Amino acid sequence: MITERDLDEAIAECQGKRNPTASDCIKLSAFLQLKEKMYPEKAENPTFPQQSYSYSAGNDVAQFTSDSEFGKLINGLETSQILPLIDDLVETVKVVSPKLYNAFMGKIKAL
């Protein structure tokens, strides 16, 4: 039988991963749901617990997986290297294609 302690340990292990994969996230979700169903009175939060993250200034590495050429090139680079290039590109798009620029800025504002 799966004990509450087993679930707590599995949850803590998943939450402690520095760079969780999709598989880690699926496991975390499963463990949280199991705990909620098996021990509803002891579940910290019946849905998903709130997490808070802080980001350091500089030296943040882009962890972006994509099949696009852009995605492959930026994966693993420092964001401080990438963002100035993206800023230049967006300013160029603003001049060349104002509609595209406005649509993109709308998506950013919606985040």
N, CA, C and O atoms as a GROMACS GRO file, in nm:
protein
  444
    1MET      N    1   0.083  -0.118   0.000
    1MET     CA    2   0.000   0.000   0.000
    1MET      C    3   0.088   0.125   0.000
    1MET      O    4   0.194   0.128   0.064
    2ILE      N    5   0.045   0.225  -0.071
    2ILE     CA    6   0.117   0.352  -0.075
    2ILE      C    7   0.084   0.431   0.050
    2ILE      O    8  -0.033   0.458   0.078
    3THR      N    9   0.186   0.466   0.125
    3THR     CA   10   0.164   0.542   0.247
    3THR      C   11   0.170   0.692   0.219
    3THR      O   12   0.221   0.736   0.115
    4GLU      N   13   0.118   0.770   0.313
    4GLU     CA   14   0.124   0.915   0.300
    4GLU      C   15   0.270   0.961   0.296
    4GLU      O   16   0.305   1.053   0.222
    5ARG      N   17   0.352   0.896   0.374
    5ARG     CA   18   0.495   0.932   0.375
    5ARG      C   19   0.558   0.908   0.239
    5ARG      O   20   0.637   0.990   0.192
    6ASP      N   21   0.525   0.796   0.174
    6ASP     CA   22   0.576   0.767   0.040
    6ASP      C   23   0.539   0.880  -0.056
    6ASP      O   24   0.622   0.927  -0.135
    7LEU      N   25   0.413   0.921  -0.049
    7LEU     CA   26   0.367   1.028  -0.138
    7LEU      C   27   0.437   1.160  -0.107
    7LEU      O   28   0.478   1.231  -0.198
    8ASP      N   29   0.451   1.193   0.022
    8ASP     CA   30   0.519   1.317   0.061
    8ASP      C   31   0.664   1.318   0.010
    8ASP      O   32   0.712   1.421  -0.039
    9GLU      N   33   0.731   1.206   0.021
    9GLU     CA   34   0.869   1.197  -0.026
    9GLU      C   35   0.877   1.211  -0.178
    9GLU      O   36   0.965   1.279  -0.230
   10ALA      N   37   0.785   1.147  -0.248
   10ALA     CA   38   0.783   1.156  -0.394
   10ALA      C   39   0.752   1.298  -0.440
   10ALA      O   40   0.812   1.348  -0.535
   11ILE      N   41   0.659   1.364  -0.370
   11ILE     CA   42   0.624   1.503  -0.402
   11ILE      C   43   0.744   1.594  -0.379
   11ILE      O   44   0.777   1.677  -0.463
   12ALA      N   45   0.810   1.576  -0.265
   12ALA     CA   46   0.927   1.659  -0.232
   12ALA      C   47   1.039   1.638  -0.334
   12ALA      O   48   1.108   1.734  -0.371
   13GLU      N   49   1.057   1.515  -0.378
   13GLU     CA   50   1.161   1.488  -0.476
   13GLU      C   51   1.132   1.558  -0.609
   13GLU      O   52   1.222   1.617  -0.669
   14CYS      N   53   1.008   1.553  -0.653
   14CYS     CA   54   0.970   1.621  -0.778
   14CYS      C   55   0.983   1.772  -0.765
   14CYS      O   56   1.031   1.839  -0.856
   15GLN      N   57   0.939   1.826  -0.652
   15GLN     CA   58   0.943   1.970  -0.632
   15GLN      C   59   1.086   2.020  -0.616
   15GLN      O   60   1.114   2.138  -0.641
   16GLY      N   61   1.176   1.933  -0.575
   16GLY     CA   62   1.315   1.973  -0.553
   16GLY      C   63   1.401   1.970  -0.677
   16GLY      O   64   1.518   2.009  -0.671
   17LYS      N   65   1.347   1.925  -0.789
   17LYS     CA   66   1.426   1.919  -0.912
   17LYS      C   67   1.454   2.059  -0.964
   17LYS      O   68   1.363   2.142  -0.974
   18ARG      N   69   1.579   2.085  -0.997
   18ARG     CA   70   1.618   2.217  -1.046
   18ARG      C   71   1.564   2.242  -1.186
   18ARG      O   72   1.514   2.351  -1.215
   19ASN      N   73   1.572   2.145  -1.272
   19ASN     CA   74   1.524   2.158  -1.410
   19ASN      C   75   1.429   2.043  -1.440
   19ASN      O   76   1.468   1.947  -1.507
   20PRO      N   77   1.306   2.050  -1.392
   20PRO     CA   78   1.214   1.938  -1.411
   20PRO      C   79   1.177   1.918  -1.558
   20PRO      O   80   1.161   2.013  -1.634
   21THR      N   81   1.164   1.792  -1.593
   21THR     CA   82   1.120   1.757  -1.728
   21THR      C   83   0.968   1.745  -1.728
   21THR      O   84   0.904   1.753  -1.623
   22ALA      N   85   0.912   1.727  -1.845
   22ALA     CA   86   0.768   1.706  -1.855
   22ALA      C   87   0.728   1.580  -1.776
   22ALA      O   88   0.623   1.577  -1.712
   23SER      N   89   0.812   1.479  -1.781
   23SER     CA   90   0.786   1.356  -1.707
   23SER      C   91   0.782   1.382  -1.556
   23SER      O   92   0.697   1.327  -1.486
   24ASP      N   93   0.873   1.466  -1.507
   24ASP     CA   94   0.873   1.502  -1.365
   24ASP      C   95   0.743   1.572  -1.327
   24ASP      O   96   0.686   1.545  -1.221
   25CYS      N   97   0.696   1.660  -1.412
   25CYS     CA   98   0.572   1.734  -1.385
   25CYS      C   99   0.451   1.642  -1.384
   25CYS      O  100   0.361   1.657  -1.301
   26ILE      N  101   0.450   1.547  -1.474
   26ILE     CA  102   0.340   1.449  -1.478
   26ILE      C  103   0.341   1.364  -1.351
   26ILE      O  104   0.236   1.337  -1.294
   27LYS      N  105   0.460   1.324  -1.309
   27LYS     CA  106   0.470   1.246  -1.186
   27LYS      C  107   0.422   1.328  -1.067
   27LYS      O  108   0.347   1.277  -0.983
   28LEU      N  109   0.465   1.454  -1.059
   28LEU     CA  110   0.423   1.541  -0.948
   28LEU      C  111   0.271   1.552  -0.944
   28LEU      O  112   0.210   1.541  -0.838
   29SER      N  113   0.212   1.574  -1.060
   29SER     CA  114   0.067   1.585  -1.068
   29SER      C  115   0.000   1.457  -1.019
   29SER      O  116  -0.098   1.462  -0.944
   30ALA      N  117   0.053   1.344  -1.060
   30ALA     CA  118  -0.004   1.216  -1.019
   30ALA      C  119   0.008   1.197  -0.868
   30ALA      O  120  -0.086   1.154  -0.802
   31PHE      N  121   0.125   1.229  -0.812
   31PHE     CA  122   0.145   1.213  -0.668
   31PHE      C  123   0.052   1.305  -0.589
   31PHE      O  124  -0.005   1.264  -0.488
   32LEU      N  125   0.037   1.430  -0.635
   32LEU     CA  126  -0.052   1.523  -0.567
   32LEU      C  127  -0.198   1.475  -0.571
   32LEU      O  128  -0.270   1.485  -0.472
   33GLN      N  129  -0.238   1.424  -0.686
   33GLN     CA  130  -0.375   1.375  -0.699
   33GLN      C  131  -0.397   1.251  -0.612
   33GLN      O  132  -0.502   1.236  -0.549
   34LEU      N  133  -0.298   1.164  -0.610
   34LEU     CA  134  -0.310   1.045  -0.523
   34LEU      C  135  -0.323   1.086  -0.377
   34LEU      O  136  -0.406   1.031  -0.304
   35LYS      N  137  -0.241   1.181  -0.335
   35LYS     CA  138  -0.247   1.225  -0.195
   35LYS      C  139  -0.383   1.286  -0.164
   35LYS      O  140  -0.441   1.262  -0.059
   36GLU      N  141  -0.433   1.366  -0.258
   36GLU     CA  142  -0.564   1.430  -0.239
   36GLU      C  143  -0.674   1.324  -0.225
   36GLU      O  144  -0.762   1.337  -0.140
   37LYS      N  145  -0.668   1.221  -0.308
   37LYS     CA  146  -0.773   1.117  -0.305
   37LYS      C  147  -0.758   1.023  -0.186
   37LYS      O  148  -0.857   0.984  -0.126
   38MET      N  149  -0.634   0.987  -0.152
   38MET     CA  150  -0.611   0.890  -0.046
   38MET      C  151  -0.613   0.952   0.094
   38MET      O  152  -0.653   0.887   0.190
   39TYR      N  153  -0.572   1.078   0.103
   39TYR     CA  154  -0.563   1.146   0.233
   39TYR      C  155  -0.619   1.287   0.220
   39TYR      O  156  -0.546   1.384   0.239
   40PRO      N  157  -0.748   1.301   0.187
   40PRO     CA  158  -0.805   1.434   0.159
   40PRO      C  159  -0.797   1.529   0.279
   40PRO      O  160  -0.783   1.650   0.262
   41GLU      N  161  -0.805   1.475   0.399
   41GLU     CA  162  -0.801   1.562   0.517
   41GLU      C  163  -0.661   1.616   0.543
   41GLU      O  164  -0.644   1.715   0.615
   42LYS      N  165  -0.560   1.553   0.485
   42LYS     CA  166  -0.422   1.594   0.510
   42LYS      C  167  -0.358   1.663   0.390
   42LYS      O  168  -0.246   1.711   0.400
   43ALA      N  169  -0.428   1.667   0.277
   43ALA     CA  170  -0.371   1.731   0.159
   43ALA      C  171  -0.354   1.880   0.186
   43ALA      O  172  -0.446   1.947   0.232
   44GLU      N  173  -0.234   1.930   0.156
   44GLU     CA  174  -0.204   2.072   0.182
   44GLU      C  175  -0.298   2.163   0.107
   44GLU      O  176  -0.349   2.261   0.162
   45ASN      N  177  -0.321   2.131  -0.019
   45ASN     CA  178  -0.409   2.210  -0.104
   45ASN      C  179  -0.474   2.112  -0.200
   45ASN      O  180  -0.403   2.044  -0.274
   46PRO      N  181  -0.605   2.102  -0.201
   46PRO     CA  182  -0.671   2.002  -0.282
   46PRO      C  183  -0.642   2.010  -0.431
   46PRO      O  184  -0.659   1.910  -0.502
   47THR      N  185  -0.600   2.124  -0.480
   47THR     CA  186  -0.564   2.130  -0.621
   47THR      C  187  -0.413   2.129  -0.631
   47THR      O  188  -0.349   2.035  -0.585
   48PHE      N  189  -0.355   2.231  -0.688
   48PHE     CA  190  -0.211   2.238  -0.697
   48PHE      C  191  -0.159   2.343  -0.600
   48PHE      O  192  -0.216   2.452  -0.592
   49PRO      N  193  -0.053   2.312  -0.528
   49PRO     CA  194   0.000   2.409  -0.433
   49PRO      C  195   0.059   2.530  -0.506
   49PRO      O  196   0.113   2.517  -0.616
   50GLN      N  197   0.047   2.646  -0.444
   50GLN     CA  198   0.106   2.766  -0.502
   50GLN      C  199   0.257   2.758  -0.485
   50GLN      O  200   0.307   2.723  -0.378
   51GLN      N  201   0.326   2.790  -0.588
   51GLN     CA  202   0.471   2.793  -0.584
   51GLN      C  203   0.517   2.934  -0.610
   51GLN      O  204   0.452   3.010  -0.682
   52SER      N  205   0.628   2.970  -0.552
   52SER     CA  206   0.685   3.100  -0.584
   52SER      C  207   0.827   3.078  -0.631
   52SER      O  208   0.900   2.994  -0.578
   53TYR      N  209   0.864   3.152  -0.729
   53TYR     CA  210   0.996   3.141  -0.787
   53TYR      C  211   1.060   3.278  -0.790
   53TYR      O  212   0.993   3.379  -0.809
   54SER      N  213   1.189   3.280  -0.771
   54SER     CA  214   1.260   3.406  -0.784
   54SER      C  215   1.369   3.387  -0.887
   54SER      O  216   1.426   3.278  -0.902
   55TYR      N  217   1.396   3.491  -0.956
   55TYR     CA  218   1.497   3.486  -1.060
   55TYR      C  219   1.611   3.580  -1.024
   55TYR      O  220   1.588   3.692  -0.978
   56SER      N  221   1.731   3.534  -1.044
   56SER     CA  222   1.846   3.619  -1.015
   56SER      C  223   1.868   3.715  -1.130
   56SER      O  224   1.825   3.689  -1.243
   57ALA      N  225   1.934   3.824  -1.103
   57ALA     CA  226   1.965   3.921  -1.208
   57ALA      C  227   2.084   3.869  -1.287
   57ALA      O  228   2.191   3.846  -1.231
   58GLY      N  229   2.066   3.851  -1.416
   58GLY     CA  230   2.175   3.806  -1.502
   58GLY      C  231   2.205   3.659  -1.486
   58GLY      O  232   2.158   3.595  -1.391
   59ASN      N  233   2.281   3.607  -1.577
   59ASN     CA  234   2.327   3.469  -1.578
   59ASN      C  235   2.214   3.367  -1.578
   59ASN      O  236   2.236   3.251  -1.543
   60ASP      N  237   2.094   3.408  -1.615
   60ASP     CA  238   1.985   3.313  -1.631
   60ASP      C  239   2.002   3.246  -1.766
   60ASP      O  240   2.025   3.312  -1.866
   61VAL      N  241   1.991   3.116  -1.767
   61VAL     CA  242   2.011   3.041  -1.890
   61VAL      C  243   1.876   3.006  -1.950
   61VAL      O  244   1.786   2.958  -1.880
   62ALA      N  245   1.862   3.028  -2.080
   62ALA     CA  246   1.739   2.995  -2.150
   62ALA      C  247   1.727   2.843  -2.161
   62ALA      O  248   1.816   2.776  -2.214
   63GLN      N  249   1.619   2.791  -2.111
   63GLN     CA  250   1.590   2.650  -2.125
   63GLN      C  251   1.465   2.640  -2.211
   63GLN      O  252   1.352   2.637  -2.161
   64PHE      N  253   1.488   2.635  -2.339
   64PHE     CA  254   1.380   2.642  -2.435
   64PHE      C  255   1.399   2.531  -2.536
   64PHE      O  256   1.502   2.524  -2.603
   65THR      N  257   1.300   2.445  -2.546
   65THR     CA  258   1.308   2.334  -2.639
   65THR      C  259   1.210   2.357  -2.752
   65THR      O  260   1.090   2.373  -2.730
   66SER      N  261   1.262   2.358  -2.872
   66SER     CA  262   1.180   2.380  -2.990
   66SER      C  263   1.250   2.317  -3.109
   66SER      O  264   1.372   2.303  -3.111
   67ASP      N  265   1.172   2.280  -3.208
   67ASP     CA  266   1.230   2.227  -3.331
   67ASP      C  267   1.273   2.338  -3.426
   67ASP      O  268   1.336   2.312  -3.528
   68SER      N  269   1.238   2.463  -3.392
   68SER     CA  270   1.275   2.573  -3.480
   68SER      C  271   1.425   2.600  -3.470
   68SER      O  272   1.489   2.567  -3.371
   69GLU      N  273   1.479   2.660  -3.573
   69GLU     CA  274   1.621   2.696  -3.573
   69GLU      C  275   1.651   2.791  -3.457
   69GLU      O  276   1.752   2.776  -3.388
   70PHE      N  277   1.563   2.891  -3.438
   70PHE     CA  278   1.579   2.986  -3.329
   70PHE      C  279   1.584   2.915  -3.194
   70PHE      O  280   1.673   2.940  -3.113
   71GLY      N  281   1.488   2.827  -3.171
   71GLY     CA  282   1.482   2.755  -3.044
   71GLY      C  283   1.606   2.673  -3.018
   71GLY      O  284   1.656   2.670  -2.906
   72LYS      N  285   1.656   2.608  -3.121
   72LYS     CA  286   1.778   2.528  -3.105
   72LYS      C  287   1.899   2.615  -3.074
   72LYS      O  288   1.985   2.576  -2.995
   73LEU      N  289   1.905   2.732  -3.136
   73LEU     CA  290   2.020   2.820  -3.117
   73LEU      C  291   2.023   2.886  -2.981
   73LEU      O  292   2.131   2.904  -2.924
   74ILE      N  293   1.908   2.923  -2.926
   74ILE     CA  294   1.909   2.996  -2.798
   74ILE      C  295   1.914   2.905  -2.677
   74ILE      O  296   1.951   2.949  -2.568
   75ASN      N  297   1.876   2.779  -2.693
   75ASN     CA  298   1.874   2.689  -2.579
   75ASN      C  299   2.012   2.682  -2.515
   75ASN      O  300   2.110   2.647  -2.580
   76GLY      N  301   2.019   2.716  -2.387
   76GLY     CA  302   2.145   2.711  -2.314
   76GLY      C  303   2.222   2.843  -2.310
   76GLY      O  304   2.320   2.854  -2.237
   77LEU      N  305   2.178   2.942  -2.387
   77LEU     CA  306   2.245   3.072  -2.382
   77LEU      C  307   2.192   3.155  -2.266
   77LEU      O  308   2.081   3.132  -2.218
   78GLU      N  309   2.271   3.251  -2.222
   78GLU     CA  310   2.226   3.341  -2.116
   78GLU      C  311   2.124   3.438  -2.172
   78GLU      O  312   2.139   3.488  -2.283
   79THR      N  313   2.019   3.463  -2.094
   79THR     CA  314   1.914   3.554  -2.141
   79THR      C  315   1.969   3.694  -2.164
   79THR      O  316   1.918   3.768  -2.249
   80SER      N  317   2.072   3.732  -2.090
   80SER     CA  318   2.132   3.865  -2.110
   80SER      C  319   2.197   3.877  -2.247
   80SER      O  320   2.220   3.988  -2.295
   81GLN      N  321   2.227   3.765  -2.310
   81GLN     CA  322   2.281   3.766  -2.446
   81GLN      C  323   2.168   3.770  -2.549
   81GLN      O  324   2.182   3.830  -2.656
   82ILE      N  325   2.058   3.705  -2.518
   82ILE     CA  326   1.948   3.689  -2.613
   82ILE      C  327   1.856   3.810  -2.618
   82ILE      O  328   1.819   3.854  -2.727
   83LEU      N  329   1.820   3.865  -2.504
   83LEU     CA  330   1.719   3.971  -2.499
   83LEU      C  331   1.754   4.096  -2.579
   83LEU      O  332   1.666   4.152  -2.643
   84PRO      N  333   1.878   4.143  -2.578
   84PRO     CA  334   1.909   4.260  -2.663
   84PRO      C  335   1.887   4.233  -2.812
   84PRO      O  336   1.846   4.322  -2.886
   85LEU      N  337   1.915   4.110  -2.854
   85LEU     CA  338   1.892   4.074  -2.995
   85LEU      C  339   1.743   4.071  -3.027
   85LEU      O  340   1.701   4.118  -3.133
   86ILE      N  341   1.665   4.018  -2.936
   86ILE     CA  342   1.520   4.013  -2.956
   86ILE      C  343   1.464   4.155  -2.957
   86ILE      O  344   1.376   4.186  -3.036
   87ASP      N  345   1.515   4.241  -2.870
   87ASP     CA  346   1.471   4.381  -2.865
   87ASP      C  347   1.499   4.449  -2.999
   87ASP      O  348   1.413   4.520  -3.051
   88ASP      N  349   1.618   4.428  -3.055
   88ASP     CA  350   1.650   4.486  -3.186
   88ASP      C  351   1.555   4.433  -3.293
   88ASP      O  352   1.507   4.509  -3.377
   89LEU      N  353   1.530   4.304  -3.290
   89LEU     CA  354   1.439   4.244  -3.388
   89LEU      C  355   1.299   4.303  -3.378
   89LEU      O  356   1.237   4.335  -3.479
   90VAL      N  357   1.249   4.316  -3.256
   90VAL     CA  358   1.114   4.370  -3.236
   90VAL      C  359   1.107   4.515  -3.284
   90VAL      O  360   1.007   4.555  -3.343
   91GLU      N  361   1.210   4.594  -3.259
   91GLU     CA  362   1.212   4.733  -3.307
   91GLU      C  363   1.215   4.738  -3.459
   91GLU      O  364   1.155   4.828  -3.518
   92THR      N  365   1.283   4.645  -3.522
   92THR     CA  366   1.284   4.637  -3.669
   92THR      C  367   1.146   4.601  -3.721
   92THR      O  368   1.099   4.659  -3.819
   93VAL      N  369   1.082   4.504  -3.657
   93VAL     CA  370   0.946   4.464  -3.697
   93VAL      C  371   0.851   4.582  -3.684
   93VAL      O  372   0.761   4.599  -3.766
   94LYS      N  373   0.870   4.664  -3.582
   94LYS     CA  374   0.787   4.783  -3.561
   94LYS      C  375   0.788   4.875  -3.682
   94LYS      O  376   0.686   4.932  -3.720
   95VAL      N  377   0.905   4.889  -3.744
   95VAL     CA  378   0.921   4.976  -3.861
   95VAL      C  379   0.871   4.906  -3.988
   95VAL      O  380   0.801   4.966  -4.069
   96VAL      N  381   0.908   4.781  -4.003
   96VAL     CA  382   0.878   4.708  -4.126
   96VAL      C  383   0.733   4.662  -4.134
   96VAL      O  384   0.672   4.666  -4.241
   97SER      N  385   0.678   4.618  -4.021
   97SER     CA  386   0.542   4.565  -4.020
   97SER      C  387   0.470   4.606  -3.891
   97SER      O  388   0.463   4.528  -3.796
   98PRO      N  389   0.415   4.727  -3.888
   98PRO     CA  390   0.348   4.775  -3.767
   98PRO      C  391   0.234   4.684  -3.719
   98PRO      O  392   0.214   4.670  -3.598
   99LYS      N  393   0.161   4.621  -3.811
   99LYS     CA  394   0.052   4.531  -3.770
   99LYS      C  395   0.108   4.410  -3.694
   99LYS      O  396   0.054   4.371  -3.591
  100LEU      N  397   0.213   4.353  -3.746
  100LEU     CA  398   0.276   4.239  -3.681
  100LEU      C  399   0.332   4.281  -3.545
  100LEU      O  400   0.318   4.209  -3.446
  101TYR      N  401   0.394   4.398  -3.540
  101TYR     CA  402   0.447   4.451  -3.414
  101TYR      C  403   0.335   4.466  -3.311
  101TYR      O  404   0.348   4.421  -3.197
  102ASN      N  405   0.225   4.529  -3.350
  102ASN     CA  406   0.114   4.551  -3.258
  102ASN      C  407   0.053   4.420  -3.211
  102ASN      O  408   0.016   4.407  -3.094
  103ALA      N  409   0.043   4.323  -3.299
  103ALA     CA  410  -0.010   4.192  -3.261
  103ALA      C  411   0.082   4.125  -3.160
  103ALA      O  412   0.036   4.068  -3.061
  104PHE      N  413   0.212   4.133  -3.184
  104PHE     CA  414   0.309   4.073  -3.093
  104PHE      C  415   0.306   4.143  -2.956
  104PHE      O  416   0.306   4.077  -2.853
  105MET      N  417   0.304   4.275  -2.957
  105MET     CA  418   0.300   4.349  -2.831
  105MET      C  419   0.171   4.319  -2.753
  105MET      O  420   0.172   4.313  -2.630
  106GLY      N  421   0.061   4.300  -2.827
  106GLY     CA  422  -0.063   4.260  -2.761
  106GLY      C  423  -0.050   4.127  -2.690
  106GLY      O  424  -0.103   4.109  -2.581
  107LYS      N  425   0.020   4.033  -2.751
  107LYS     CA  426   0.042   3.902  -2.688
  107LYS      C  427   0.129   3.915  -2.564
  107LYS      O  428   0.105   3.851  -2.462
  108ILE      N  429   0.231   4.000  -2.573
  108ILE     CA  430   0.320   4.022  -2.458
  108ILE      C  431   0.240   4.086  -2.343
  108ILE      O  432   0.253   4.044  -2.228
  109LYS      N  433   0.159   4.185  -2.375
  109LYS     CA  434   0.080   4.254  -2.271
  109LYS      C  435  -0.020   4.159  -2.206
  109LYS      O  436  -0.054   4.176  -2.089
  110ALA      N  437  -0.065   4.060  -2.281
  110ALA     CA  438  -0.165   3.966  -2.229
  110ALA      C  439  -0.104   3.864  -2.133
  110ALA      O  440  -0.177   3.795  -2.062
  111LEU      N  441   0.028   3.855  -2.129
  111LEU     CA  442   0.092   3.758  -2.041
  111LEU      C  443   0.076   3.793  -1.895
  111LEU      O  444   0.125   3.721  -1.808
   0.00000   0.00000   0.00000
